[in-house]
């Protein structure tokens, strides 16, 4: 009996990175780099393991004073940030970014590893720090899942048409993927399960992996991979987030895959609002 392989990587939220323009904020920039490096690998946080997550995007609208109390909702309204959810971490004592990261890892890992957050603002005044993480409102108007899945395929094939560096791994241009309706239905099922069940994982609530779900749907291929994303309101943003993460980028660029099915599902009661799944495979 042939062995079925599956390769999964997760992506959460990714928006275009803003620039604060503060030239002297070396430690704040260093802390952002350290947080994103921390998020980029599997991490243990309490009883849970967090999957690799794409980088948070710096947004100047989230820069709040490092000292004193702030009304987060009022501050977001003043800054014009279209907030859905926001969390602030206040630290007092760390002398540099490395010390600040250690406290974050020890005491605030659940916040910085929450896949619903996409944007971040980091402020510092001597040894006081304020880290604000937020998720904005969804702005895009989407068609049905088949139409948006096809758009996702187009974006992915456009990315595959060029040579690309995914972290330390270099990829040549790869052949375009072909749409597979069975994989599309498999992707829609998992996106719907995540949205309605308010979870973000490759393994569904019944313990099934992407390979299991593809097989149950009737797909006969022996190699299956999956990228998932949450909180993004367009295929372009989803693919940009995957390309910014080495593991997701490698899945997307792999010449071993020849077919794709993709879909989104939304549920306003869920944490992230919208969830995407792309199932890569080869017969």
GUKE-60915 format. One record per residue (C-alpha): residue in three letters; chain; x, y, z. Coordinates in steps of 0.001 Angstrom, whole numbers, always signed. Each point is the difference from the previous one (the first is absolute). Example, Ala and Ser with C-alpha at 12.3 -4.5 7.8 and 13.67 -1.06 7.14 Angstrom:
<recs>
+---------+--------+---------+---------+---------+
: residuo : cadena :       u :       v :       w :
+---------+--------+---------+---------+---------+
:     ALA :      A :  +12300 :   -4500 :   +7800 :
:     SER :      A :   +1370 :   +3440 :    -660 :
+---------+--------+---------+---------+---------+
</recs>
This chain:
<recs>
+---------+--------+---------+---------+---------+
: residuo : cadena :       u :       v :       w :
+---------+--------+---------+---------+---------+
:     UNK :      A :      +0 :      +0 :      +0 :
:     UNK :      A :   +1410 :   +3385 :    -983 :
:     UNK :      A :    +821 :   +2503 :   +2702 :
:     UNK :      A :   -1852 :   +3307 :     -32 :
:     UNK :      A :   +1998 :   +3067 :    +950 :
:     UNK :      A :   -1337 :   +3353 :   +1085 :
:     UNK :      A :   +1803 :   +3212 :    +725 :
:     UNK :      A :   -1788 :   +2792 :   +1856 :
:     UNK :      A :    +883 :   +3504 :    +974 :
:     UNK :      A :   -2230 :   +2642 :   +1525 :
:     UNK :      A :    -327 :   +3607 :    -678 :
:     UNK :      A :   -1948 :   +2428 :   +1949 :
:     UNK :      A :    -282 :   +3700 :    -833 :
:     UNK :      A :   +2148 :   +2182 :   -2203 :
:     UNK :      A :    -434 :   +3581 :   -1152 :
:     UNK :      A :   +2297 :   +2437 :   -1741 :
:     UNK :      A :   +2684 :   +1102 :   +2415 :
:     UNK :      A :     -68 :   +3627 :   +1028 :
:     UNK :      A :   +3030 :   +2111 :    +836 :
:     UNK :      A :    +138 :   +2056 :   +3179 :
:     UNK :      A :   +2810 :   +2223 :   -1260 :
:     UNK :      A :   +1650 :    +128 :   +3428 :
:     UNK :      A :   +3694 :    -351 :    -824 :
:     UNK :      A :   +1168 :    -354 :   +3591 :
:     UNK :      A :   -2362 :   -2822 :    +932 :
:     UNK :      A :   +2620 :   -2753 :    -384 :
:     UNK :      A :   -1132 :   -1997 :   +3025 :
:     UNK :      A :   -3655 :    +175 :   -1002 :
:     UNK :      A :    +906 :   -1256 :   -3488 :
:     UNK :      A :   +2135 :   -2716 :   +1535 :
:     UNK :      A :   -2858 :   -1144 :   +2225 :
:     UNK :      A :   -2313 :    -197 :   -3008 :
:     UNK :      A :   +2558 :   -2163 :   -1808 :
:     UNK :      A :    +366 :   -2249 :   +3041 :
:     UNK :      A :   -3770 :    -383 :    +426 :
:     UNK :      A :    -411 :    -921 :   -3662 :
:     UNK :      A :   +2884 :   -2482 :    +221 :
:     UNK :      A :   -1655 :   -1520 :   +3069 :
:     UNK :      A :   -3313 :    -313 :   -1877 :
:     UNK :      A :   +1623 :   -1569 :   -3057 :
:     UNK :      A :    +600 :   -3367 :   +1665 :
:     UNK :      A :   -2091 :   -2476 :   +1993 :
:     UNK :      A :    -206 :   +1276 :   +3586 :
:     UNK :      A :   -1321 :   -1476 :   +3220 :
:     UNK :      A :   -2281 :   +2354 :   +1915 :
:     UNK :      A :   -1525 :   -1523 :   +3088 :
:     UNK :      A :   -1635 :   -3283 :    -971 :
:     UNK :      A :    -276 :    +962 :   -3659 :
:     UNK :      A :   +2431 :     -46 :   -2905 :
:     UNK :      A :    -189 :   +2941 :   -2376 :
:     UNK :      A :    +613 :    -679 :   -3711 :
:     UNK :      A :   +2381 :   +2213 :   -1996 :
:     UNK :      A :   -1550 :   +3415 :    -611 :
:     UNK :      A :    +884 :   +2708 :   -2524 :
:     UNK :      A :   +1504 :   +3305 :   +1105 :
:     UNK :      A :   -2032 :   +2697 :   +1693 :
:     UNK :      A :     -85 :   +3262 :   -1936 :
:     UNK :      A :   +1136 :   +3244 :   +1628 :
:     UNK :      A :   -2780 :   +2585 :     -17 :
:     UNK :      A :    +662 :   +3519 :   +1251 :
:     UNK :      A :   -3649 :    +364 :   +1054 :
:     UNK :      A :    +698 :   -2497 :   +2784 :
:     UNK :      A :   +2825 :   +2021 :   +1555 :
:     UNK :      A :   -1251 :   +1028 :   +3445 :
:     UNK :      A :   +1936 :   +1705 :   +2816 :
:     UNK :      A :   +2189 :   -2491 :   +1845 :
:     UNK :      A :    -878 :   +1482 :   +3389 :
:     UNK :      A :   -3343 :    +860 :   +1527 :
:     UNK :      A :   -3415 :   -1531 :    -563 :
:     UNK :      A :   -1728 :     -41 :   -3359 :
:     UNK :      A :   -3579 :    -672 :    -983 :
:     UNK :      A :    +728 :   -2394 :   -2861 :
:     UNK :      A :   -3359 :    +384 :   -1724 :
:     UNK :      A :    +145 :   +3783 :    +180 :
:     UNK :      A :   +3609 :      -9 :   -1195 :
:     UNK :      A :    -900 :   -2149 :   -3004 :
:     UNK :      A :   -2884 :   +2307 :    -859 :
:     UNK :      A :   +2290 :   +3048 :    +149 :
:     UNK :      A :   +2657 :   -1672 :   -2139 :
:     UNK :      A :   -2486 :   -1134 :   -2626 :
:     UNK :      A :    +850 :   -3679 :    +385 :
:     UNK :      A :   -3121 :   -2074 :    -897 :
:     UNK :      A :    +302 :   -2273 :   +3008 :
:     UNK :      A :   -1805 :   -3275 :    +542 :
:     UNK :      A :   +2201 :   -1223 :   +2841 :
:     UNK :      A :   +3028 :   +1476 :   +1739 :
:     UNK :      A :   +2291 :   -1046 :   +2828 :
:     UNK :      A :   +2711 :   +2007 :   +1736 :
:     UNK :      A :   +3017 :   -1306 :   +1897 :
:     UNK :      A :   +1699 :   +2407 :   +2424 :
:     UNK :      A :   +3477 :    -806 :   +1301 :
:     UNK :      A :   +2090 :   +1858 :   +2538 :
:     UNK :      A :   +3626 :    -921 :    +576 :
:     UNK :      A :   +1502 :   -1615 :   -3136 :
:     UNK :      A :   +3124 :   +1850 :   -1037 :
:     UNK :      A :      -5 :   -1268 :   -3582 :
:     UNK :      A :   -1994 :   -1938 :   -2566 :
:     UNK :      A :   +1380 :   -3395 :   +1009 :
:     UNK :      A :   -1042 :    +511 :   +3614 :
:     UNK :      A :   -3433 :   +1209 :   -1114 :
:     UNK :      A :    -484 :   -3060 :   -2203 :
:     UNK :      A :    +801 :   -2356 :   +2867 :
:     UNK :      A :   -2748 :   +1525 :   +2136 :
:     UNK :      A :   -2417 :    -180 :   -2922 :
:     UNK :      A :    +810 :   -3681 :    -546 :
:     UNK :      A :    -382 :    -759 :   +3708 :
:     UNK :      A :   -3172 :   +1968 :    +715 :
:     UNK :      A :   -1702 :   +1103 :   -3227 :
:     UNK :      A :    +556 :   -2818 :   -2504 :
:     UNK :      A :   -3746 :    -511 :    -480 :
:     UNK :      A :    -340 :   +3557 :   -1311 :
:     UNK :      A :   +2986 :    +108 :   -2378 :
:     UNK :      A :    -784 :   -3517 :   -1293 :
:     UNK :      A :   -3686 :    +726 :    -613 :
:     UNK :      A :    -537 :    -500 :   -3766 :
:     UNK :      A :   -2785 :   +2570 :    -196 :
:     UNK :      A :   +2377 :   +2944 :    +487 :
:     UNK :      A :   +1612 :   +1521 :   -3076 :
:     UNK :      A :   +1387 :   +3395 :    +977 :
:     UNK :      A :   +2296 :   +1201 :   +2758 :
:     UNK :      A :   +1271 :   +3248 :   +1491 :
:     UNK :      A :   +2941 :    +135 :   +2432 :
:     UNK :      A :    +836 :   +3061 :   +2102 :
:     UNK :      A :   +2808 :    +460 :   +2523 :
:     UNK :      A :   +1003 :   +2606 :   +2561 :
:     UNK :      A :   +3211 :   -1043 :   +1771 :
:     UNK :      A :    -998 :   -3312 :   +1677 :
:     UNK :      A :   -3728 :    +320 :    -581 :
:     UNK :      A :   -1492 :   -1726 :   -3040 :
:     UNK :      A :   -3455 :    -238 :   -1518 :
:     UNK :      A :    -759 :   -2627 :   -2644 :
:     UNK :      A :   -3401 :    +286 :   -1696 :
:     UNK :      A :   -1316 :   -2818 :   -2203 :
:     UNK :      A :   -3186 :    +403 :   -2025 :
:     UNK :      A :   -2300 :   -1463 :   -2612 :
:     UNK :      A :   -1805 :   +2381 :   -2374 :
:     UNK :      A :   -3443 :    -260 :   -1508 :
:     UNK :      A :    -355 :   -1978 :   -3208 :
:     UNK :      A :    -401 :   +2444 :   -2845 :
:     UNK :      A :    -134 :   -2160 :   -3105 :
:     UNK :      A :   -3134 :   -1151 :   -1815 :
:     UNK :      A :    +401 :   -3600 :   -1045 :
:     UNK :      A :   -1783 :   -2229 :   -2466 :
:     UNK :      A :    -900 :   -3598 :    +718 :
:     UNK :      A :   +2651 :   -2423 :   +1157 :
:     UNK :      A :    +561 :   -1511 :   -3449 :
:     UNK :      A :    +634 :   +3403 :   -1593 :
:     UNK :      A :   +2373 :   +1099 :   +2739 :
:     UNK :      A :   +1710 :   -3393 :     -29 :
:     UNK :      A :    +697 :    +451 :   -3706 :
:     UNK :      A :   +1405 :   +3472 :    +694 :
:     UNK :      A :   +2244 :   -1516 :   +2660 :
:     UNK :      A :   +1210 :   -2540 :   -2574 :
:     UNK :      A :    +811 :   +2835 :   -2406 :
:     UNK :      A :   +1978 :   +1854 :   +2675 :
:     UNK :      A :   +1905 :   -3140 :    +929 :
:     UNK :      A :    +825 :    -819 :   -3621 :
:     UNK :      A :   +1215 :   +3543 :    -532 :
:     UNK :      A :   +2333 :    -431 :   +2989 :
:     UNK :      A :   +1205 :   -3371 :   -1293 :
:     UNK :      A :    +896 :   +1513 :   -3389 :
:     UNK :      A :   +3128 :   +1700 :   +1414 :
:     UNK :      A :   +3063 :   -1157 :   +1865 :
:     UNK :      A :    -412 :    +640 :   +3698 :
:     UNK :      A :   +1869 :    -147 :   +3282 :
:     UNK :      A :   -2022 :   -1585 :   +2811 :
:     UNK :      A :   +2092 :    +705 :   +3062 :
:     UNK :      A :   +3307 :   -1824 :    -546 :
:     UNK :      A :   -1423 :   -2175 :   -2778 :
:     UNK :      A :    +161 :   +1077 :   -3644 :
:     UNK :      A :   -2674 :   -1120 :   -2465 :
:     UNK :      A :      +9 :     +62 :   -3767 :
:     UNK :      A :   -3150 :   +1020 :   -1808 :
:     UNK :      A :   -2519 :   -2846 :    +157 :
:     UNK :      A :   -2688 :   -1167 :   -2398 :
:     UNK :      A :   -3489 :   +1392 :    +651 :
:     UNK :      A :   -2362 :   -2026 :   +2141 :
:     UNK :      A :   -3228 :   -1334 :   -1478 :
:     UNK :      A :   -3349 :    +406 :   +1736 :
:     UNK :      A :   -1434 :   -3190 :   +1493 :
:     UNK :      A :   -3662 :     +62 :   +1001 :
:     UNK :      A :    +371 :   -2754 :   +2598 :
:     UNK :      A :   +2784 :   +1909 :   +1711 :
:     UNK :      A :   -2126 :   +3153 :    -212 :
:     UNK :      A :   -2846 :   -1692 :   +1839 :
:     UNK :      A :   +2483 :   -1332 :   +2562 :
:     UNK :      A :   +1338 :   +3527 :    +545 :
:     UNK :      A :   -3498 :   +1451 :    +384 :
:     UNK :      A :    -918 :   -2650 :   +2551 :
:     UNK :      A :   +3026 :    +781 :   +2155 :
:     UNK :      A :    -417 :   +3777 :    -301 :
:     UNK :      A :   -3642 :    -375 :   +1057 :
:     UNK :      A :    +968 :   -2237 :   +2918 :
:     UNK :      A :   +2544 :   +2549 :   +1248 :
:     UNK :      A :   -2390 :   +2941 :    -385 :
:     UNK :      A :   -2986 :   -1673 :   +1651 :
:     UNK :      A :   +2118 :   -1795 :   +2605 :
:     UNK :      A :   +2163 :   +3063 :    +754 :
:     UNK :      A :   +3349 :   -1783 :    -245 :
:     UNK :      A :   +3114 :    +331 :   -2154 :
:     UNK :      A :   +1842 :   -3230 :    -652 :
:     UNK :      A :    +759 :   -2572 :   -2659 :
:     UNK :      A :   -1477 :   -2710 :   +2171 :
:     UNK :      A :   -3776 :    +201 :    +124 :
:     UNK :      A :   -2195 :    -657 :   +3028 :
:     UNK :      A :    -230 :   -3679 :    -973 :
:     UNK :      A :   +3787 :    -324 :     -35 :
:     UNK :      A :    +265 :    -226 :   -3799 :
:     UNK :      A :   +3031 :   +1389 :   -1856 :
:     UNK :      A :     -80 :   +1631 :   -3457 :
:     UNK :      A :    +982 :   -3322 :   -1541 :
:     UNK :      A :   -2824 :   -1745 :   +1832 :
:     UNK :      A :   -2552 :   +2547 :   -1197 :
:     UNK :      A :   +1187 :    -204 :   -3620 :
:     UNK :      A :    -168 :   -3781 :     +63 :
:     UNK :      A :   -3491 :      +0 :   +1511 :
:     UNK :      A :   -1107 :   +2386 :   -2748 :
:     UNK :      A :   +1194 :   -2479 :   -2619 :
:     UNK :      A :   +3334 :   +1516 :   -1021 :
:     UNK :      A :   +2412 :   -2754 :    -995 :
:     UNK :      A :   +3294 :   +1909 :    +121 :
:     UNK :      A :   +2777 :   -1054 :   +2338 :
:     UNK :      A :   +1436 :   +3450 :    +807 :
:     UNK :      A :   -2161 :   +2630 :   +1696 :
:     UNK :      A :    +951 :   +3356 :   +1541 :
:     UNK :      A :   -2023 :   +2801 :   +1537 :
:     UNK :      A :    +304 :   +3701 :    +728 :
:     UNK :      A :   -2581 :   +1693 :   +2206 :
:     UNK :      A :    -547 :   +3673 :    +779 :
:     UNK :      A :   -2371 :   +2063 :   +2104 :
:     UNK :      A :   -1270 :   +3558 :    +222 :
:     UNK :      A :    +898 :   +1151 :   -3509 :
:     UNK :      A :   -2605 :   +1311 :   -2413 :
:     UNK :      A :   +1568 :    -643 :   -3428 :
:     UNK :      A :   +1951 :   -2737 :   -1780 :
:     UNK :      A :   +2827 :   +2479 :    -654 :
:     UNK :      A :    +468 :    +632 :   +3719 :
:     UNK :      A :    -130 :   -3719 :    +744 :
:     UNK :      A :   +2726 :    -820 :   -2518 :
:     UNK :      A :   +2109 :   +2969 :   +1141 :
:     UNK :      A :    -152 :   -1373 :   +3542 :
:     UNK :      A :   +1039 :   -3462 :   -1135 :
:     UNK :      A :   +2888 :   +1359 :   -2068 :
:     UNK :      A :   +1267 :   +1939 :   +3031 :
:     UNK :      A :    +301 :   -3224 :   +2024 :
:     UNK :      A :   +2781 :   -2409 :   -1059 :
:     UNK :      A :   -1941 :   -3198 :    +756 :
:     UNK :      A :   -3165 :   +1130 :   -1780 :
:     UNK :      A :   +2018 :   +1382 :   -2893 :
:     UNK :      A :   +1787 :   -3344 :    -411 :
:     UNK :      A :   -3315 :   -1843 :    -153 :
:     UNK :      A :   -1310 :   +2449 :   -2567 :
:     UNK :      A :   +3124 :    -234 :   -2206 :
:     UNK :      A :    +526 :   -3748 :    +225 :
:     UNK :      A :    +356 :   -1622 :   -3455 :
:     UNK :      A :   -1264 :   -3257 :   +1541 :
:     UNK :      A :   -3570 :   +1325 :     -25 :
:     UNK :      A :   -1980 :    +160 :   -3240 :
:     UNK :      A :   -3622 :    +603 :   +1106 :
:     UNK :      A :   -1833 :   +2335 :   +2338 :
:     UNK :      A :   -3379 :    +564 :   +1584 :
:     UNK :      A :    -688 :   +3097 :   +2091 :
:     UNK :      A :   -2897 :   +1636 :   +1829 :
:     UNK :      A :    -980 :   +2389 :   +2754 :
:     UNK :      A :   -2771 :     +12 :   +2577 :
:     UNK :      A :   -1135 :   +2742 :   +2350 :
:     UNK :      A :   -1815 :    +171 :   +3308 :
:     UNK :      A :    -354 :   +3368 :   +1789 :
:     UNK :      A :    -173 :   -1795 :   +3355 :
:     UNK :      A :   +3476 :   -1478 :    -434 :
:     UNK :      A :   +3172 :   +1660 :   +1267 :
:     UNK :      A :   +1531 :    +689 :   -3418 :
:     UNK :      A :   -3226 :    +392 :   -1989 :
:     UNK :      A :   +1274 :   -1687 :   -3169 :
:     UNK :      A :   +2074 :   -3124 :    -622 :
:     UNK :      A :   +1801 :   -1210 :   -3133 :
:     UNK :      A :   +1272 :   -3424 :   -1043 :
:     UNK :      A :   +2161 :    -946 :   -2988 :
:     UNK :      A :    +540 :   -3709 :    -584 :
:     UNK :      A :   +3029 :    -844 :   -2157 :
:     UNK :      A :    +343 :   -3496 :   -1414 :
:     UNK :      A :   +1434 :   -2270 :   -2655 :
:     UNK :      A :   -1702 :   -3103 :   -1404 :
+---------+--------+---------+---------+---------+
</recs>
